[in-house]
């Protein structure tokens, strides 16, 4: 997987996260008080160390959609094995009304 392909995977995964969030708040994203934390797990080789740069794509999407409420804590890490050999998994925590 190239960096460009990984970024595309991050974007698709984060758009899915945001879609689930939108459904959870009944389509009213105004109910989202804050993005609390994003955690990205990347399926990488042992020597890869640029996970944080790839995760910027997800962070930027949250901020673009939610403005200041989209700013969050973040953790990224690499793993040799991710379920289904997916290039990335994203866990998200949001505070909602």
ABEGO torsion letter per residue (X at the ends): XBAAAAAAAAAAAAAAAAAAAAAAAGGBAAABABBABBBBBBBBBAABAAAAAAAAAAAAAAAAAAEAAABBBBBBBBBABBBGGBABBBBBBBBBX
